[in-house]
């Protein structure tokens, strides 16, 4: 193992160890299932904001968005970022306060499905059970994709077996989530958002340097027709400029509508300690999302400049272009001990993107099974201690299923995951809005929806 690999490994081990330690510390604050699944509604505004956005962005921020910008320019990536930024703001603006207020009024609901049943006085808990089933259907494959992404990262970095790397990653995520529950997931997500931000800044500065400076980056980007405009896009296969249709713009912006139905984000709104502090959280979250997505797009453009300069390979497919930040980290690690540690931080940032989403999805899926199905729908009576053990065992059980789904990196689970966002947005989004804003909605309408 080279010095660079040793330093990178050290940085990542320290990072993973810190995540487990946070889980252990947070476990001391879990007295019942309400604490485990919603942190006792004690989150501060900064943790609420950053954990919500970290759990939202996943590895798409540091891999997918730069890779898209690298290949086709700013149109696809830019309109997607605009849609997500608008969706983020509107979600914080119109949903956050009401869902914090009404989940407390509606029987102190600690999960989204239980809020639906309490809101519509569903005594038989039908809405709750159906909501829990949808959460499990969409989140288990989503969690599996997170485990797989971690496995691929370690496998590509160190040449280790994919399955072994994936299982180790899953054990760490399950470890701190099962120990500390929602509070651990939110606290680690907050830490991971900081690491993601640091990784973006480091790569942005380093990338400009190896690409030959800002003038060289701009010149190389301008040499590709349609690369820097929002109404046209660059076709990397034909090497020509293509018009960007209005329907594509609408489709990209419409991604923001999915936020209204994302359980792992809505739970952050429900968990903040005081409703009035959501104003500060909204400002922090919106600013961070805007800046981070803009920087991620610029990194993709800088990456193309670095390829032209010969510093990193020239990529021709999306699977290759998504590794642009990993390529920058490899280069960074070849410049001495200190920069190798910095490269480890960058790679830990990519890992953080994935873990911050996987832990939230895992916990939300577990709450659907343990709280909504077993205890509320099937009426299985449990003591406080038994309820906590059931919650932890459910986290582990769902993780085992996700590990088996992720066993083959080329399995169809990755196709299923691409529909999870739309699935949540369609199944939960309209119902959340109607439940919060229209008094005349009833259980039959909610069930039909």
N, C-alpha and C positions, 0 to 999 in steps of 0.2 A: 504493500500500500504506500502510495506517495505521500509526501508531506501535505500536499493540498487535500488529498482525500482524507487524511487523518484529521486535519483541522475542520473540514466540513463535517465529518462524522462527529467530532467532539461538539461542535456547535449544535447539531441536530439532537444529539443525546441529551445535552443540557436542556434544550428546549422541551423535549418530550418529558424529561424528569420534572421540569417545572410544572407542566400540565398535570401530571399525576399528583404532585404536591398540593396544587390548588384544589384538586378533587378531594384530597384527604382533609384539608383545612375546612372546606365547605361542608363536608359531611357532618361536622360537629353542629351545624346550624339547622339540620333537618330533623324536626321533631315529629312530623306527620307527613301524609301524602301531599297536603297543600303546600308545605314547604318544599317537598321534593319536586313537585311538578310546576310550581309557580314562585318559588323562592319566598313565600310568605308576603308577597307584594312589597318587597323591601328594596328594590333596585333603585340606585341613584340615577340622575338624569344622564350623566356621561356614560355609565355602563349600559343603560337602556339604549341610548342612541348607537353607540359603537357596536354593541353585541348584536343589535338588530341588523345593522348593515353588514357586519362580518358574516353573520349566518346567511345573509341574502346573497352576497357576491360569489362565494365559493371560488374554485380554481378558475372560473370563467374570467375573473378580473385580471389575473396574472398570466393566463395562458390563452384563453379563447379570444378575448378582445384584442390584445396585441397581435395575435396570429391573424385575425380577420383584417385588421388595419394593414399589416405587412403585405398581405396578398392583393387586396383590392382597393386600398386607399381609405379615405375618410367617410365615404357615403354610407356603406353598410354599418360600420362600427359607430359612426356619428349619429345616425338616426336612431339606432338601437339605444345608444347612451342617452339621447334626448328623451326617448320614451320612458326609459327606466328612471331618469331623474324626475320627470313630471309625475310618474306613478309614485315614486318615493315621497315626494312633497305632498301630493294629494292624500296619500294614505296617512301620513302624519297629521295633516291639516284637518281632514274631515272625519277620519275614523278613530284616531288614537284616543282622544278625550272621551268620546261617547262609549267606546268599548271598555275603557277603564272604569267608567262610571256605572254602566249598565250590567257588566258582568258581576260587579260587587252587589248591585241591587237585586239581580236575578239569582238569588240563592248563593251568593259568593261563588260563582262558577269558576272553576280553576282550569277548565279546558274549553275549547271552542264547541265541541259537540254538546257538552253539558249546558253551555249557555243557550244553545238552540232549544234544547228541551225545556229548560227553565223559562226562557223568554216566551215560549208558546204554550206553557202549561201542559206539556206532554207527559202525562202521568205514567204512561207505559214505556217511556224512554225510547220510542221508536226512532225519533230524529237523532238522538244521541248515539244509538247503536249503528245507524246507517252512516252518520258522520264519522264514527270511529273506523268503520270498515273502509271508507274511502281514504282515510288518512293512512291506514295500513297498506292498502293497495298501492298508493302513490309513493309513500315514504320508504318502504322496504327496498324497492329497486333503487331509489334515490340514494339511500344509505349505502347500498352495495356499490354504487358508482363511486362514492367517496372513498370506500375501502380500496377499490380497484385503482383509483387515481394515486393514492398513497403508495400502493404496491408498485405501480408503474414507475413512479418517481424514484423510489429506492432501487428498483431493478435497473433502471437506465443509468443511475449515478454510479452504482457500485458493482454492477454485474451479478447481483445475487439473484436467487430464484424468486420469481414473481410471487408465487403462492406464499412462500415463507415471509417475504416482505409485506405482503398484504395482510397476513394473519397477525404479524407483530404490530402493524399499524392499527388494526382493528382492536387488539387487546389494549393498547394504550388509550384509544378513544373510549372504549367500553369501560376501562378502568376508572377514569376520572368522572365519566358520566354516571356510572352506577354508584360511585362513592358519594359524589356531591350533588347529583341531580341538577335541577334547573339553575341553581345559584352557581354551581361549578361550570356548567355550560356557558352561562352568561359571562362569568368572570374570565374564563379562558378565552371566550370570543372577544372580549374587550382587549386582552393581552395580544391575541392574534391579530386584531385590527391594527394595533400599533406596529407589530412586526411586518404586516403587509404594507403599511405606509412607509416604513423605513426601507423595505425592499424596493418599492417603487422609486423612491428618491435616489437610492444608490444606483440602481440600474439606469435611471434617466441620465444622471450625471456621467456615469462611466460610459454609457452607450454613445453619448454625444462626443466624448473624448476619442473613442476608438473609431468613430465614423468620420472623423476629420473636422469636427466642429459644426456649428449650426449652419453656416453658409453651404457646406458640402451636403448636409442632410437635405436642405431645401432644394438645392440644385438637382440632386439625384431623384427626389420625389417629383419635381417638376418635369423631369425627363420622361415620365410615364404619363400618357394621355388619360385625363379624367381622374388622376390619382388624388388630387387635392381639392376636388370640388364636391359639393353636397348633392348636385343634381345629375351628376354622371359618375360612373364607376369604371375602374380599370379591370379589364378581362385578362387575367394572368396566362390563360391558355392561348388566346389569339393575339395577345399583346396590343389590343386596341381599346379605345374608349367606347363605353356602352352607356346609353341613356338610363337614368334611374327612374323607373315608372312611379307615378303617384301612388298606385296600389301598394308598391313596396314600401314607400314612405309611411303610409297609413299602417301597414302591417308591422313595421318596426316600432313605430310609436305606440301601437296597441299593446306591445309587451308590458307597458306600465299598468294596464288594467288588471294584470294578474296579481298585483300586490294586495288587492282587497280580499283575496281568498287564501293568503299564505299563512297557515296556522303558526308556524315557528316565528314569524315576524309579529303577528297579532298578539302572541303570548307576551312579547316584550312590552307592548302597550298596557296589557292587563297587569303586569308585574311591577310597574313603577310605584314608588312609595307614595307620591302625591300627584294628583291629576294636574295641578298647575305647573309642575316641573316638566311636563311634556312639551311646553313651548321651547324651553332651552334644548331639550333633546331633539326636537324637530330641526332647529337651526344647525345644531352640530351635525346631525345625520345628513341633511341636505347639502351642506357645504362639503363634507367629507366625500359623499358620493360624487358630486360634480367634479371635484379636484382629482380624485383617484381615477375616475373613468377617463378624464381628459389626459392625464399622465399616461395611463395604460395605452390609449390610442397613439399618443406621441411616441411611446416606446416601440410600437409596431413600425411606425414610419422611420424612426431612428434605426431600427433593426435592418430595414432594407438598405439604408445608407451604409451600415456596417458590413452588409453582404457585398455591396458594390466595392467597398474599400478592401475587401478580402479578409476582414477580421473574423467573420463567421461565415458558414456555408450559405449558399444561395438556396432558398427554399422554394419549392414549386407546388406543394400540396398543403392543405390545412393541417394535417397531422404533423408535418414538419415545421410549419411556421409557428405552431403553438408552443414550440420548444425554444423560442427566441430568448426568453429570459434565462432559461437553463443554459443556453449557449453563452450568454453574457456572464453568468455565474462561473462557468468553467474557465473562461478567460480570466476573470477576476482572481480565481484561485491559483493561477499560475504566476502570481506576482508577489510571492513572499508569504511569510507566516501570518502576518496581520491581515492582509487582504484575503487570505484563504479563510480566515475566521469570518470576515465580512461576507465572503461568498456563501459560507454556511448560513449566515443570517438571511441572505437572499433566498436560498433554497428552503430554509425554514419558513419563509414568508409564503412560498408556494404551498408548502405542507399545511401552513396555518389556514390558508384559503379553503382547502379541502376539509380539514378537521373542524373548522368553525361551522361549517354547514352540516357535516355528518353527525356531530354530536347533537345539534338541535333537532335534526330530523329523527334521530334515534330516540331521543327523549319524547318527542311528540307522538311518535308511533307507539311507544311503550305506554304512554298515558291513555291512548285510545284503547289498548287492550286491557290493561290492568284496572284503570279507573272507570272508563266508560262502559266496557263490555262486562268484565267480571263482577265489579262491585255494584255499579249502578243499574245495569240492564239485567244481569242474571241474579242480582240481589245476594251475592255471596258475602256473608258477614265476616269481617276481619277486625282484629284488634289493631291498635296503632302500629305496634311492632310488626304484626303479620302483614299489614298494608305496606309498610316500608320494604319488607323483604319481598313481597309480591312485585312491587315496583322495580326493585333491583333485578329480580329474576326475569321479569319481562324484558328489561333492557338487554340482558344477556341472551335471552331466547331469540329476540328479534335480530340481534347482532349475528347469532349463529346462522340464521336463515339468510341474512344479507351476505355473510361470508361465502356460503355455498353458491349464491347467485353470482358472486363476483369471482368464483373460482377460475372461470375461463374468461380472460380479458377480452376475447372477441365474441362473447355471447350476446344474445339479443337484448339483454338488460339495458344496454346503452342506447338502443333505439327506443325502448320504453321510457327511459329517463327523459328523453327529449320532449315527451308529451306531458310530463308530470306538472310542469308549470301551468300549461293550459288547462290541465285537468283540475288543479286546485282553483285556478281563477274562475273556471266555469261552474264548478260544483259548490264552492263556498262563497265566492265573491259577491254575486247578486244577493244571496241570502243574508250575508253580513250587512250589506247596505240597507236592505229592506227591514231587517230586524232592528237596525239602529235609527232609521229615519221615517218609517211608515207604520203608523199604529194599526192600520187596517189589515196588515198582513196577518194571516192565521196559520195554524198548524197544517191544514190541508194544502195551502199554497206553498208553505215551506217544504212539505214532503214532496209535492209535485216538482218543485224547483230542484 
